[in-house]
Amino acid sequence: MNISNNITAPCLLVAAMIILILFQSVFFTNSDVVYTDPEPKIQSNAENIDQLTDDGINYISLNNIKYKPDKFFILAVISNICAFLLPAVFYVKLKGAGYSKNLKLELPKPKYISLSIYMFFVLISGTVLINSLLFYFGKPNAGIESVLPFLFYTGGNPVYDMGVLISFVILPAFCEELFFRSVLSAEYEKYGTFCAVMITSAAFAMSHFSFKFFPSYFFAAIIFYILANITNSVLFSMILHAGYNFCSIYLWDKLLGVLKFEQNRIIFIFLTAVIFIVFISFVLNNLESIYYKKAYNNEPSPVYLPENKHKSMLIVRLCKSFLSPTFIVAIIIFFVYVFI
């Protein structure tokens, strides 16, 4: 029996999640990585960044946990490579040369640049809107940290900032897009695009092990998939993903700082919703133009359509994918790690 037939996309996801848990629970908690010199706990970026810069810190703080920068960045790079890049490459090699044709590895085409820009603003405004609605309408007394997935403090050290840029902005965008929007998507698109986007988006959100940020990660994954699918190039989604990571780390704390004041919340959410709707309309108009030109020029669509396109069959395929034994294992791993 061919071993490649026994190793499926959910197996790849389970392996990636286990590797991530191993790094987060074992390696990143090791005494050689965690900075143990007693320091006052950081409460907010605005109150402490000047002090951190003046003190010439030799640690980096992520979500109020201090790490030794050299080992922290090395582990961050290794974890991305081991969890996403190596399994994806191994899986493609295992499946054979023909499998790589479905991985959306075409070079970006300039005609999709405007679409990518519009979708970037949809992505940023949409995720800000989702996080704001979830945590400020549901928890009006929550701190600004509750709507930010990452809180980095580097003390203004340019070397540390470069380390964050490489290991938490650029590298994850490359590795995760290759894993989710390339390899996993190719596996599920045989069941239809709808099934592929739902399964891979859920897998992407689960791989971040955050229940409260699950909706925003799921939304972001849908945007990444749509762009990769339309352009037939995962490189576009990598660029978009890197921009998303950059905003999450460097800009959102400043942008969402206005939410500290109760009188600003409604107007901020309203303006964010307006921006979101405006750029959604830009995206739809751009897509209409793209597909009109494709139809006029008789270009083949990159979207794979199964032979049976009946809606009930799409739902059946989606349910079978979600309820496959290995995907259920991935769901169990997610909930156990998050809540226990």
PAZAPA-4460 file (N, C-alpha, C; in steps of 0.05 Angstrom, whole numbers, plus 32768, in hexadecimal, padded with zeros to 4 digits):
% residues 340
    n_x    n_y    n_z   ca_x   ca_y   ca_z    c_x    c_y    c_z   seq   type   mol
   8011   7FE8   8000   8000   8000   8000   8012   8019   8000     1      M     A
   800A   802C   7FF0   801A   8045   7FEE   8016   8055   8008     2      N     A
   802C   805C   8015   802B   806A   802E   801F   8086   802B     3      I     A
   8023   8092   8013   8018   80AD   800F   7FFA   80AE   8010     4      S     A
   7FED   8097   800C   7FCF   8096   800E   7FC6   8095   802A     5      N     A
   7FD7   808F   803D   7FD0   808C   8059   7FD6   80A5   8069     6      N     A
   7FE5   80B8   805E   7FEC   80D1   806C   7FDC   80E7   805E     7      I     A
   7FC8   80F1   806D   7FB5   8105   8061   7FBB   8120   806D     8      T     A
   7FAD   8134   8063   7FB0   8150   806C   7FAB   8153   808A     9      A     A
   7F95   8146   8095   7F92   8149   80B2   7FA9   813D   80C2    10      P     A
   7FB5   8128   80B8   7FCD   811D   80C6   7FE3   8132   80C7    11      C     A
   7FE6   8140   80B1   7FFA   8156   80B0   7FF3   816C   80C4    12      L     A
   7FDA   8172   80C6   7FD1   8187   80D9   7FD6   817E   80F6    13      L     A
   7FCF   8165   80FC   7FD4   815A   8117   7FF2   815B   811E    14      V     A
   8003   8153   810B   801F   8154   8110   8029   8170   8115    15      A     A
   801F   8184   8105   8027   81A0   8109   801F   81AA   8125    16      A     A
   8006   81A3   812D   7FFC   81AC   8147   800C   81A0   815E    17      M     A
   8013   8187   815C   8023   817A   8171   803F   8187   8173    18      I     A
   804B   818C   815C   8065   8199   815C   8063   81B5   8169    19      I     A
   804E   81C4   8162   804B   81DF   816E   8047   81DD   818C    20      L     A
   8037   81CA   8195   8033   81C7   81B2   804D   81BF   81BF    21      I     A
   805D   81AE   81B3   8077   81A7   81BE   8089   81BF   81C2    22      L     A
   808A   81D0   81AE   809A   81E8   81B0   808F   81FB   81C5    23      F     A
   8075   8200   81C5   806A   8213   81D7   806A   820A   81F4    24      Q     A
   8066   81F0   81F9   8064   81E6   8214   807E   81DC   8220    25      S     A
   8091   81D6   820F   80AB   81CB   8219   80C2   81DE   8213    26      V     A
   80C7   81E3   81FA   80DF   81F3   81F3   80DD   8210   81FB    27      F     A
   80C6   821D   81F7   80C3   8239   81FD   80C0   823E   821B    28      F     A
   80BB   8229   822B   80BA   822C   8248   80D3   8223   8256    29      T     A
   80E7   821B   8246   8100   8212   8252   810F   8229   825F    30      N     A
   811C   8223   8275   812A   8238   8285   8140   8245   8275    31      S     A
   814B   8237   8260   815F   8243   824F   8154   8258   823C    32      D     A
   813A   8258   8239   812D   826A   8226   811F   8281   8234    33      V     A
   8111   827B   824B   8103   828F   825A   8116   82A0   8269    34      V     A
   8112   82BA   8268   8123   82CD   8277   811A   82CE   8294    35      Y     A
   812C   82C6   82A6   8125   82C2   82C2   812E   82D8   82D5    36      T     A
   813D   82EB   82CB   8146   8301   82DC   812D   8311   82E5    37      D     A
   8129   8315   82FF   8110   8322   8309   810E   833F   82FE    38      P     A
   80F7   8344   82F2   80F1   835F   82E8   80D4   8365   82EE    39      E     A
   80CD   837E   82F0   80B0   8385   82F4   80A0   837D   82DB    40      P     A
   8089   8372   82E0   8078   8369   82CA   806F   8380   82B9    41      K     A
   8071   837C   829F   8068   8390   828C   804A   8391   828A    42      I     A
   803F   83A9   828D   8022   83AC   828D   8017   83B7   8272    43      Q     A
   8025   83C9   8267   801B   83D5   824E   8032   83E0   823E    44      S     A
   802F   83E0   8224   8044   83EA   8212   8049   8408   8217    45      N     A
   8034   8417   8219   8037   8434   821C   8046   843C   8235    46      A     A
   8042   842D   824B   804E   8435   8265   806A   842B   8268    47      E     A
   8072   8417   8258   808B   840A   825D   80A0   840C   8247    48      N     A
   8098   8413   822F   80AA   8411   8218   80C2   8424   821B    49      I     A
   80BD   843C   8228   80D3   844F   822C   80E7   8443   8240    50      D     A
   80DC   8437   8255   80EE   842C   826A   80FE   8414   825E    51      Q     A
   80F0   8404   824E   80FE   83ED   8242   8115   83F6   8230    52      L     A
   8110   840B   8221   8125   8414   820F   813C   8420   821E    53      T     A
   8136   842F   8233   814C   843C   8243   815C   8428   8252    54      D     A
   814F   8412   825B   815E   83FE   826B   8170   83EC   825B    55      D     A
   816D   83ED   8240   817D   83DC   822F   8178   83BE   8236    56      G     A
   815F   83B6   8233   8158   839B   823B   8166   8386   822A    57      I     A
   816A   836F   8237   8176   8358   8228   8162   8341   8228    58      N     A
   8149   8347   8226   8134   8333   8223   811F   833D   8210    59      Y     A
   810E   832B   8207   80F7   8333   81F7   80DE   8329   8205    60      I     A
   80C9   8338   8205   80B1   8331   8213   809A   832B   81FE    61      S     A
   808E   8314   8201   8077   830C   81F1   8060   8306   8203    62      L     A
   804B   8316   8202   8033   8312   8213   803B   8311   8230    63      N     A
   804D   8323   8239   8056   8326   8254   8068   8310   825E    64      N     A
   8071   82FF   824D   8085   82EA   8254   80A0   82F2   8247    65      I     A
   80B4   82F2   8258   80CF   82FB   824E   80E0   82E3   8245    66      K     A
   80EE   82E7   822F   80FE   82D2   8223   811A   82DD   821D    67      Y     A
   812D   82CB   821C   8148   82D2   8213   8147   82D4   81F4    68      K     A
   814D   82EB   81E9   8148   82F0   81CC   8155   82DC   81BA    69      P     A
   816F   82D5   81BE   817D   82C4   81AB   816F   82A9   81A8    70      D     A
   816A   829C   81BF   815D   8281   81BE   8140   8283   81B7    71      K     A
   8133   8299   81BE   8117   829C   81B8   8112   829D   8199    72      F     A
   8122   82AD   818C   811F   82B0   816F   8127   8297   8160    73      F     A
   813C   8289   816A   8144   8270   815D   812D   825B   8160    74      I     A
   8122   8259   8177   810B   8247   817B   80F3   824E   816A    75      L     A
   80EE   8268   8167   80D7   8270   8157   80DB   8268   813A    76      A     A
   80F3   826B   8130   80F9   8263   8114   80F7   8245   8111    77      V     A
   8103   8236   8123   8103   8219   8122   80E7   820E   8124    78      I     A
   80D6   821A   8135   80BB   8210   8139   80AB   8213   811F    79      S     A
   80AD   8229   8111   809F   822D   80F8   80A8   821A   80E3    80      N     A
   80C2   8215   80E2   80CD   8203   80CE   80C4   81E6   80D3    81      I     A
   80C6   81DE   80EC   80BF   81C2   80F4   80A1   81BD   80F2    82      C     A
   8091   81D1   80FA   8074   81CC   80FB   8067   81CE   80DF    83      A     A
   8071   81E0   80CE   8063   81E6   80B5   8073   81E0   809C    84      F     A
   808C   81EA   809B   809B   81E8   8082   80A4   81CB   807C    85      L     A
   80B1   81BE   808F   80BB   81A3   808A   80A4   818F   8085    86      L     A
   808F   818F   8096   8079   817C   808F   806C   8181   8074    87      P     A
   806A   819B   806C   805E   81A1   8052   8070   8196   803B    88      A     A
   808A   819B   803D   809C   8191   8029   809D   8173   8028    89      V     A
   809D   8166   803F   809D   8149   8041   8084   813E   8034    90      F     A
   806D   814B   803A   8053   8141   802F   8052   8143   8011    91      Y     A
   805C   815A   8006   805C   815D   7FE9   806E   8148   7FDC    92      V     A
   8085   8144   7FE8   8098   8130   7FDD   808B   8114   7FDE    93      K     A
   807C   810F   7FF3   8070   80F5   7FF7   805A   80F0   7FE2    94      L     A
   804B   8105   7FDC   8035   8103   7FC9   803E   8101   7FAC    95      K     A
   8056   810A   7FA6   8060   8107   7F8A   8060   8122   7F7B    96      G     A
   806D   8122   7F65   8071   813A   7F55   8056   8146   7F4C    97      A     A
   8043   8136   7F45   8029   8140   7F3B   801A   8150   7F4F    98      G     A
   801F   814B   7F69   8010   8159   7F7E   8018   8177   7F7F    99      Y     A
   8031   817D   7F78   803B   8198   7F7A   802E   81AB   7F66   100      S     A
   8020   81A0   7F52   8013   81B1   7F3E   7FFB   81C0   7F4A   101      K     A
   7FF1   81B6   7F61   7FD9   81C2   7F6D   7FDF   81D4   7F85   102      N     A
   7FF8   81DB   7F88   8001   81EA   7FA0   8000   8208   7F9E   103      L     A
   7FF6   8213   7F87   7FF4   8230   7F84   800F   823E   7F87   104      K     A
   8023   8234   7F78   803E   823F   7F7B   8045   8251   7F63   105      L     A
   8031   825A   7F54   8037   826C   7F3E   8042   8287   7F48   106      E     A
   8051   8294   7F37   805B   82AE   7F3D   8044   82C2   7F3D   107      L     A
   8045   82D6   7F4F   802F   82EA   7F51   802D   82F9   7F36   108      P     A
   8014   82FF   7F2F   800F   830E   7F17   8007   832B   7F1F   109      K     A
   8013   833F   7F11   800E   835B   7F19   7FF0   8362   7F19   110      P     A
   7FE0   8355   7F08   7FC4   835D   7F06   7FB4   8358   7F20   111      K     A
   7FC0   8348   7F33   7FB3   8342   7F4C   7FBC   8354   7F63   112      Y     A
   7FCD   8368   7F5D   7FD8   8379   7F73   7FC1   8389   7F80   113      I     A
   7FB0   8395   7F70   7F9B   83A6   7F7B   7F88   8395   7F8C   114      S     A
   7F82   837C   7F83   7F71   836B   7F92   7F7E   8364   7FAD   115      L     A
   7F98   835F   7FAD   7FA6   8359   7FC6   7FA5   8370   7FD9   116      S     A
   7FA8   8388   7FCF   7FA7   83A0   7FE1   7F8B   83A3   7FED   117      I     A
   7F77   83A0   7FDD   7F5C   83A2   7FE8   7F56   838C   7FFD   118      Y     A
   7F60   8374   7FF7   7F5B   835E   800A   7F6B   8362   8024   119      M     A
   7F82   836F   8022   7F91   8375   803A   7F81   8387   804D   120      F     A
   7F74   839B   8042   7F64   83AD   8053   7F4B   839F   805D   121      F     A
   7F40   838D   804D   7F2A   837D   8057   7F33   836B   806E   122      V     A
   7F4B   8360   806B   7F56   834E   8080   7F5A   835D   809A   123      L     A
   7F68   8374   8099   7F6F   8383   80B1   7F56   838F   80BE   124      I     A
   7F45   839C   80AE   7F2D   83A8   80BA   7F1A   8392   80C5   125      S     A
   7F19   837B   80B7   7F07   8366   80C0   7F11   8359   80DA   126      G     A
   7F2B   8354   80DD   7F35   8348   80F5   7F33   835C   810D   127      T     A
   7F39   8375   8108   7F36   8389   811D   7F18   838B   8126   128      V     A
   7F06   838A   8112   7EEA   838C   8118   7EE1   8374   8129   129      L     A
   7EE9   835C   8121   7EE1   8343   812F   7EEB   8344   814C   130      I     A
   7F05   834A   814F   7F10   834B   816A   7F03   8360   817C   131      N     A
   7EFE   8377   8170   7EF1   838D   817F   7ED5   8385   8188   132      S     A
   7EC6   837A   8176   7EAA   8372   817D   7EAA   835C   8192   133      L     A
   7EBC   8348   818F   7EBC   8332   81A1   7EC3   8339   81BE   134      L     A
   7ED7   834A   81C0   7EE3   834F   81DB   7EDB   8369   81E8   135      F     A
   7ED1   837D   81D8   7EC9   8396   81E5   7EAB   8398   81E8   136      Y     A
   7E9B   838A   81D8   7E7F   8388   81DD   7E79   8372   81F1   137      F     A
   7E88   835D   81F0   7E84   8346   8203   7E91   834B   821E   138      G     A
   7EA8   8359   821E   7EB7   835F   8237   7EBF   837C   8238   139      K     A
   7EAD   838E   823F   7EB2   83AA   823D   7EC9   83B4   824F   140      P     A
   7ED0   83A4   8263   7EE6   83AD   8275   7F00   83A0   826E   141      N     A
   7F01   8392   8258   7F1A   8384   8250   7F2F   8398   8249   142      A     A
   7F48   8390   824E   7F5F   83A1   8247   7F65   839F   8229   143      G     A
   7F76   83B2   8220   7F7E   83B2   8204   7F8B   8398   81FB   144      I     A
   7F98   838A   820E   7FA6   8371   8208   7F92   835C   81FE   145      E     A
   7F78   835E   8205   7F65   8349   81FE   7F5E   8348   81E0   146      S     A
   7F65   835D   81D1   7F60   835D   81B5   7F79   835C   81A4   147      V     A
   7F8F   8355   81B1   7FA9   8353   81A3   7FB4   8337   81A7   148      L     A
   7FB8   8328   8191   7FC4   830D   8194   7FE1   830D   819D   149      P     A
   7FF0   8322   8196   800C   8323   819D   8013   833E   81AA   150      F     A
   8022   833D   81C0   802C   8355   81CD   804A   8352   81D0   151      L     A
   8059   835D   81BD   8076   835C   81BD   8082   8375   81C9   152      F     A
   8097   8372   81D9   80A6   8388   81E3   80C4   8382   81DF   153      Y     A
   80D0   8393   81D0   80ED   838F   81CA   80FF   83A5   81D5   154      T     A
   80F3   83B8   81E2   8103   83CE   81ED   810F   83E0   81D8   155      G     A
   8104   83DF   81BF   810E   83F0   81AA   8128   83E6   819E   156      G     A
   8130   83CE   81A5   8149   83C3   819B   8145   83BB   817D   157      N     A
   8154   83C6   816B   814F   83C0   814E   8155   83A3   8147   158      P     A
   8168   8397   8155   816F   837B   814F   8157   8369   8158   159      V     A
   814B   836F   816F   8134   835F   8178   811C   8364   8165   160      Y     A
   8119   837D   815C   8103   8383   814A   8106   8374   8130   161      D     A
   811F   8372   8126   8124   8362   810E   811F   8345   8112   162      M     A
   8126   833B   812A   8120   831F   8131   8102   8319   8131   163      G     A
   80F2   832C   813C   80D5   8329   813B   80CB   832A   811F   164      V     A
   80D5   833C   810F   80CD   833F   80F3   80D1   8325   80E3   165      L     A
   80E8   8318   80E7   80EE   8300   80D8   80DF   82E8   80E3   166      I     A
   80E0   82E4   80FE   80D5   82CB   8109   80B8   82CB   810F   167      S     A
   80AB   82E3   8110   808E   82E4   8116   807E   82F3   8100   168      F     A
   808B   82FE   80EC   807C   830B   80D7   8081   82FD   80BC   169      V     A
   809A   82FB   80B4   80A0   82F0   8099   809F   82D2   8098   170      I     A
   80AE   82C5   80AA   80B0   82A7   80A9   8095   8299   80AE   171      L     A
   8085   82A1   80C2   806B   8294   80C5   8059   8297   80AD   172      P     A
   805A   82AF   80A0   804A   82B3   8088   8051   82A0   8072   173      A     A
   806B   829C   806E   8074   8289   8059   806D   826C   8060   174      F     A
   8074   8264   8078   8070   8248   8080   8052   8240   8082   175      C     A
   8042   8252   808F   8026   824B   8093   8017   824C   8079   176      E     A
   801D   825E   8067   800E   825F   804E   8015   8247   803C   177      E     A
   802F   823F   803D   8036   8227   802E   8028   820E   8039   178      L     A
   8025   820E   8053   8018   81F7   8060   7FFA   81F6   805C   179      F     A
   7FEC   820D   8062   7FCF   820D   8062   7FC3   8213   8046   180      F     A
   7FCC   8229   803A   7FC0   8231   8020   7FCC   8223   8008   181      R     A
   7FE1   8214   800C   7FED   8205   7FF6   7FE9   81E7   7FF9   182      S     A
   7FF5   81DB   800D   7FF4   81BE   800F   7FD9   81B5   8019   183      V     A
   7FCF   81BF   802F   7FB5   81B6   8039   7F9E   81BD   8026   184      L     A
   7FA0   81D5   801A   7F8B   81DC   8007   7F8A   81C9   7FEF   185      S     A
   7FA1   81C1   7FE5   7FA2   81AF   7FCE   7F95   8194   7FD6   186      A     A
   7F98   818C   7FEF   7F8C   8173   7FF8   7F6E   8174   7FF8   187      E     A
   7F63   818B   8001   7F45   818D   8005   7F37   8198   7FED   188      Y     A
   7F44   81A4   7FDA   7F36   81B0   7FC3   7F2A   819B   7FB0   189      E     A
   7F32   8182   7FB4   7F25   816C   7FA5   7F08   8169   7FAE   190      K     A
   7F01   8173   7FC5   7EE6   8173   7FCF   7ED7   818D   7FCA   191      Y     A
   7EE4   81A0   7FBD   7ED7   81B9   7FB7   7EE4   81D0   7FC6   192      G     A
   7EE2   81E8   7FBB   7EEE   8200   7FC7   7EE2   8206   7FE2   193      T     A
   7EC8   8204   7FE4   7EBB   820A   7FFE   7EC6   81F8   8014   194      F     A
   7EC9   81DF   800F   7ED3   81CD   8023   7EF0   81D4   8029   195      C     A
   7F00   81DB   8015   7F1C   81E1   801A   7F1F   81FA   802B   196      A     A
   7F10   820F   8025   7F13   8227   8034   7F0A   8224   8051   197      V     A
   7EF4   8215   8056   7EEB   8211   8071   7EFE   8200   8082   198      M     A
   7F07   81EA   8076   7F19   81D8   8085   7F34   81E5   808A   199      I     A
   7F40   81F1   8076   7F5B   81FC   807A   7F5A   8215   808C   200      T     A
   7F44   8224   808B   7F41   823B   809D   7F3E   8233   80BA   201      S     A
   7F2E   821E   80BE   7F2B   8213   80D9   7F46   8208   80E3   202      A     A
   7F54   81FA   80D2   7F6E   81EF   80D9   7F82   8205   80E0   203      A     A
   7F82   821B   80D0   7F94   8232   80D5   7F8D   823E   80F1   204      F     A
   7F74   8242   80F6   7F6C   824E   8110   7F74   823D   8127   205      A     A
   7F70   8222   8124   7F76   8210   813A   7F94   820F   8140   206      M     A
   7FA4   8212   812B   7FC1   8211   812E   7FCC   8228   813F   207      S     A
   7FBC   823D   8144   7FC5   8253   8154   7FBD   8250   8171   208      H     A
   7FAE   823B   8178   7FA8   8234   8193   7F9D   824C   81A3   209      F     A
   7F8A   825A   8199   7F7D   8270   81A7   7F5F   826F   81A2   210      S     A
   7F50   8269   81B7   7F33   8267   81B3   7F27   8283   81AF   211      F     A
   7F30   8297   81BD   7F24   82B1   81BB   7F2B   82BF   81A1   212      K     A
   7F42   82B8   8195   7F49   82C4   817B   7F42   82B1   8163   213      F     A
   7F35   829B   8169   7F2E   8288   8154   7F1E   8296   813D   214      F     A
   7F09   82A6   8143   7EFA   82B2   812D   7F0B   82C4   811B   215      P     A
   7F1D   82D4   8127   7F2D   82E6   8116   7F42   82D6   8106   216      S     A
   7F4D   82C1   8111   7F5F   82B0   8102   7F50   82A1   80EB   217      Y     A
   7F38   8298   80F1   7F28   828B   80DD   7F22   829E   80C6   218      F     A
   7F1A   82B6   80CC   7F14   82CA   80B8   7F2D   82D0   80A7   219      F     A
   7F44   82D4   80B5   7F5D   82DA   80A6   7F64   82C3   8093   220      A     A
   7F60   82AA   809C   7F66   8293   808B   7F54   8292   8072   221      A     A
   7F3B   829A   8075   7F2A   829B   805E   7F34   82AF   8049   222      I     A
   7F3C   82C7   8053   7F47   82DB   8041   7F60   82D1   8033   223      I     A
   7F72   82C4   8041   7F8A   82B9   8036   7F84   82A5   8020   224      F     A
   7F70   8293   8026   7F69   827E   8013   7F5D   828A   7FFA   225      Y     A
   7F4B   829D   7FFD   7F3E   82A9   7FE6   7F53   82B6   7FD3   226      I     A
   7F65   82C5   7FDF   7F7A   82D2   7FCE   7F8B   82BD   7FC0   227      L     A
   7F94   82A8   7FCF   7FA5   8294   7FC3   7F96   8285   7FAD   228      A     A
   7F7C   8280   7FB1   7F6C   8271   7F9E   7F67   8281   7F85   229      N     A
   7F61   829B   7F88   7F5A   82AB   7F70   7F73   82B0   7F60   230      I     A
   7F8A   82B6   7F6D   7FA2   82BC   7F5E   7FB2   82A3   7F56   231      T     A
   7FAA   828C   7F62   7FB8   8273   7F5E   7FD6   8276   7F65   232      N     A
   7FDB   8287   7F79   7FF6   828B   7F82   7FF6   828F   7FA1   233      S     A
   8002   827D   7FAF   8004   827F   7FCC   8017   8296   7FD4   234      V     A
   8027   82A0   7FC2   8039   82B6   7FC8   802A   82CF   7FCF   235      L     A
   8013   82D4   7FC2   8003   82EB   7FC9   7FF9   82E9   7FE6   236      F     A
   7FEF   82D2   7FED   7FE5   82CE   8009   7FFC   82D0   801D   237      S     A
   8014   82C8   8015   802B   82CB   8027   8030   82E8   802D   238      M     A
   802F   82F9   8019   8034   8315   801D   801E   8321   802E   239      I     A
   8005   8319   8029   7FEE   8323   8039   7FF1   831A   8056   240      L     A
   7FF9   8301   8059   7FFC   82F6   8074   8012   8305   8083   241      H     A
   8028   830B   8076   803E   8319   8083   8034   8335   808B   242      A     A
   8024   8342   807A   8019   835C   8082   8006   835A   8099   243      G     A
   7FF7   8345   809A   7FE5   8340   80B1   7FF5   833C   80CB   244      Y     A
   800A   832C   80C9   801B   8328   80E1   8028   8342   80EA   245      N     A
   8031   8352   80D7   803E   836B   80DE   802B   837E   80ED   246      F     A
   8012   837F   80E3   7FFE   8390   80F0   7FF7   8386   810C   247      C     A
   7FF5   836B   810E   7FEF   835F   8128   8003   8366   813D   248      S     A
   801D   8367   8135   8032   836A   8148   8039   8388   814D   249      I     A
   8039   8398   8137   8044   83B3   8139   802F   83C9   813A   250      Y     A
   8017   83C4   812E   8005   83DA   812A   7FEB   83D9   813B   251      L     A
   7FE1   83C0   8140   7FC7   83BE   814C   7FC6   83CA   8168   252      W     A
   7FDB   83C8   8178   7FDB   83D3   8193   7FD7   83F2   8192   253      D     A
   7FE3   83FF   817D   7FDF   841B   817A   7FC4   8422   8170   254      K     A
   7FBA   8413   815C   7FA0   8418   8150   7F8A   8413   8164   255      L     A
   7F8C   83FE   8173   7F77   83F6   8186   7F79   8405   81A1   256      L     A
   7F8E   8416   81A3   7F91   8425   81BC   7F79   8438   81C0   257      G     A
   7F6C   8440   81AB   7F55   8452   81AE   7F3E   8444   81BD   258      V     A
   7F3E   8429   81BD   7F29   841A   81CB   7F2B   841B   81E9   259      L     A
   7F41   8426   81F3   7F44   8429   8210   7F2E   843B   821B   260      K     A
   7F25   844E   820A   7F11   8461   8213   7EF6   8459   8208   261      F     A
   7EE3   8456   821B   7EC9   844B   8214   7EBB   845B   81FF   262      E     A
   7EBE   8476   81FF   7EB0   8487   81EC   7EBA   8483   81D0   263      Q     A
   7ED2   8477   81CD   7EDD   8473   81B2   7ED5   8459   81A5   264      N     A
   7ECA   8446   81B5   7EC7   842B   81AB   7EB2   8429   8195   265      R     A
   7E9B   8435   8199   7E86   8433   8184   7E8F   8440   816A   266      I     A
   7E9A   8458   816B   7EA3   8465   8153   7EB9   8456   8145   267      I     A
   7ECB   844A   8155   7EE1   843B   814A   7ED7   8422   813B   268      F     A
   7EC5   8414   8148   7EB9   83FC   813C   7EA9   8403   8123   269      I     A
   7E9A   8419   8124   7E8B   8422   810D   7E9D   8429   80F6   270      F     A
   7EB2   8438   80FB   7EC4   843F   80E5   7ED3   8427   80DA   271      L     A
   7EDA   8414   80EB   7EE6   83FB   80E2   7ED4   83EB   80D0   272      T     A
   7EBA   83EA   80D8   7EA6   83DC   80C8   7EA2   83E9   80AD   273      A     A
   7EA2   8404   80AC   7EA0   8412   8093   7EB7   840C   8080   274      V     A
   7ECF   840D   808B   7EE7   8406   807B   7EE5   83EA   8071   275      I     A
   7EDD   83D8   8081   7EDA   83BC   8079   7EC6   83B9   8062   276      F     A
   7EAF   83C6   8064   7E9A   83C4   804F   7EA4   83D1   8035   277      I     A
   7EB2   83E8   8038   7EBC   83F5   8020   7ED0   83E4   8010   278      V     A
   7EE2   83D8   801F   7EF6   83C8   8011   7EEB   83AD   8008   279      F     A
   7ED6   83A3   8015   7EC8   838B   800B   7EBC   8392   7FEF   280      I     A
   7EB1   83A9   7FED   7EA5   83B1   7FD3   7EBB   83B4   7FBD   281      S     A
   7ED3   83BF   7FC5   7EE9   83C0   7FB3   7EF2   83A4   7FA9   282      F     A
   7EF3   8392   7FBC   7EFB   8376   7FB6   7EE7   836A   7FA2   283      V     A
   7ECD   836D   7FA8   7EB9   8361   7F96   7EBA   836D   7F7A   284      L     A
   7EBE   8387   7F78   7EC0   8394   7F5E   7ED8   838A   7F4F   285      N     A
   7EEE   8387   7F5E   7F07   837D   7F51   7F04   8360   7F48   286      N     A
   7EF6   8350   7F58   7EF2   8334   7F50   7EE0   8332   7F38   287      L     A
   7ECC   8343   7F37   7EBB   8343   7F1F   7ECA   8349   7F06   288      E     A
   7EDD   835C   7F08   7EED   8363   7EF1   7F00   834C   7EE9   289      S     A
   7F0C   833F   7EFE   7F1F   8329   7EF9   7F11   8312   7EEB   290      I     A
   7EFA   830A   7EF5   7EED   82F3   7EE9   7EDF   82F9   7ECF   291      Y     A
   7ED8   8312   7ECB   7ECE   831A   7EB0   7EE4   8317   7E9B   292      Y     A
   7EFC   8320   7EA2   7F12   831E   7E8F   7F1A   8300   7E8B   293      K     A
   7F18   82F0   7EA0   7F1E   82D4   7E9D   7F0B   82C6   7E8A   294      K     A
   7EF1   82CD   7E8E   7EDD   82C1   7E7C   7EE0   82CB   7E5F   295      A     A
   7EE6   82E5   7E5C   7EE9   82F0   7E41   7F01   82E3   7E33   296      Y     A
   7F16   82DD   7E42   7F2F   82D2   7E36   7F2F   82B3   7E37   297      N     A
   7F19   82A8   7E40   7F17   828A   7E43   7F2D   827E   7E54   298      N     A
   7F34   828C   7E69   7F49   8282   7E7B   7F3D   826D   7E8E   299      E     A
   7F4B   8257   7E93   7F41   8243   7EA6   7F42   824E   7EC3   300      P     A
   7F2E   8247   7ED2   7F2D   8250   7EEE   7F3F   823F   7EFF   301      S     A
   7F4E   824B   7F12   7F5F   823B   7F24   7F4F   822B   7F38   302      P     A
   7F35   8232   7F3B   7F25   8224   7F4F   7F1D   8209   7F45   303      V     A
   7F22   81F5   7F55   7F1B   81D9   7F4E   7EFE   81D4   7F56   304      Y     A
   7EEE   81CA   7F43   7ED3   81C4   7F48   7ECF   81A6   7F46   305      L     A
   7EC4   8199   7F5B   7EBF   817C   7F5A   7EA9   8176   7F45   306      P     A
   7EA9   815D   7F3D   7E95   8156   7F28   7E79   8159   7F32   307      E     A
   7E74   8151   7F4B   7E59   8154   7F56   7E58   816E   7F66   308      N     A
   7E4A   8182   7F5C   7E4A   819D   7F68   7E30   81A2   7F78   309      K     A
   7E21   818D   7F7D   7E08   8190   7F8B   7E0E   819A   7FA8   310      H     A
   7DFE   81AD   7FB1   7E03   81B9   7FCB   7E03   81A5   7FE2   311      K     A
   7DF1   8191   7FE1   7DF0   817D   7FF6   7E0A   816D   7FF7   312      S     A
   7E16   8168   7FDF   7E2F   8159   7FDF   7E46   816A   7FEA   313      M     A
   7E45   8184   7FE7   7E59   8195   7FF2   7E58   8194   8011   314      L     A
   7E40   8194   801B   7E3D   8193   8038   7E46   8178   8043   315      I     A
   7E40   8163   8034   7E49   8148   803C   7E67   8146   803D   316      V     A
   7E74   8150   8028   7E91   8150   8027   7E9D   8160   803E   317      R     A
   7E91   8177   8044   7E9B   8188   8059   7E99   817A   8074   318      L     A
   7E82   816D   8079   7E7E   815E   8092   7E91   8147   8094   319      C     A
   7E95   8139   807E   7EA8   8122   807F   7EC4   812C   8085   320      K     A
   7ECC   8143   807A   7EE6   814E   807F   7EEA   8156   809C   321      S     A
   7ED6   8164   80A7   7ED7   816C   80C3   7ED6   8155   80D6   322      F     A
   7EC8   8140   80CE   7EC4   8129   80E0   7ED7   8112   80DA   323      L     A
   7EEB   8116   80CA   7EFE   8101   80C5   7F0E   80FD   80DF   324      S     A
   7F16   80E4   80E5   7F22   80DE   80FF   7F3A   80F0   8105   325      P     A
   7F4C   80F4   80F2   7F64   8104   80F7   7F5D   8121   80FC   326      T     A
   7F49   812C   80EE   7F41   8148   80F3   7F34   814B   810E   327      F     A
   7F25   8137   8116   7F1A   8138   8131   7F30   8137   8146   328      I     A
   7F45   8128   8141   7F5C   8128   8153   7F68   8144   8155   329      V     A
   7F6A   8152   813F   7F74   816E   813F   7F62   8180   814F   330      A     A
   7F48   817D   814D   7F35   818D   815C   7F38   8188   817A   331      I     A
   7F3B   816E   8181   7F3F   8167   819D   7F59   8172   81A8   332      I     A
   7F6E   8171   8199   7F88   817C   81A1   7F85   819A   81A7   333      I     A
   7F77   81A8   8195   7F72   81C5   8198   7F64   81CB   81B3   334      F     A
   7F4E   81BE   81B8   7F3E   81C4   81D0   7F4D   81BB   81E9   335      F     A
   7F5B   81A5   81E8   7F69   819C   8200   7F7F   81AF   8207   336      V     A
   7F8E   81B8   81F3   7FA5   81CA   81F8   7F9C   81E5   8201   337      Y     A
   7F85   81EF   81F6   7F7B   820A   81FC   7F6F   820B   8218   338      V     A
   7F5F   81F7   821F   7F4F   81F8   8237   7F5A   81E9   824F   339      F     A
   7F6E   81D8   824A   7F78   81C7   8261   7F95   81CF   8267   340      I     A
***
